[in-house]
């Protein structure tokens, strides 16, 4: 059973599966109405049906597409009359290898999807509702944005930019809108499979808490950062990493 309606509305990008879906699920469970986005229309429809079509709508499109951004915000406003919370989760990492050999066209694609799209959604949500009515923004960054990560350098650099974007928005959008980021370590999703597939036990052994993350771990963090319990928190990056950073500097 889902909770009574909270009166709040969220827009979660890249939410047909994985971390985005886990976040949408947590927000629906507490009573929010939610618009989710994703590239695949069929996968998006399945996610809407699972989350509850009475409280959730889906808008298909590519996160970096300006028309899609405008449509997603407009459809949210038309369906629910407001957009209190924006969660920028949509991201891509199409390359795995040394940054010295990185195709610059690929680098541009990573930044367009991971950073520029987040700024676009933030601008449109700000002008549609939050500027006058307040709200929150949560940007999904990564521990790869906090320290070098071999073989996913472009992704890490883009997530470092996302963390700085979070601080910039938090400063400019205050006091109406609180803006924070979440930096997960490896979460068990299709997106991150290459980092643990066939060696999950080995990968998990490096984490003090003894396991990899799951989408609900990030859903819980996002629910906190979009709640009244975090009303005095802005411009921060919440690391949700199973303790992996505790190993830094340990021989």
PyMOL commands that set and color helices and strands:
alter all, ss='L'
color gray80, all
select helices_A, chain A and resi 18-29+41-51+66-80+99-101+104-133+143-145+153-173+193-195+200-205+215-225+228-230+244-247
alter helices_A, ss='H'
color red, helices_A
select strands_A, chain A and resi 9-12+33-38+56-60+85-88+135-140+177-184+237-240
alter strands_A, ss='S'
color yellow, strands_A
deselect
rebuild
show_as cartoon
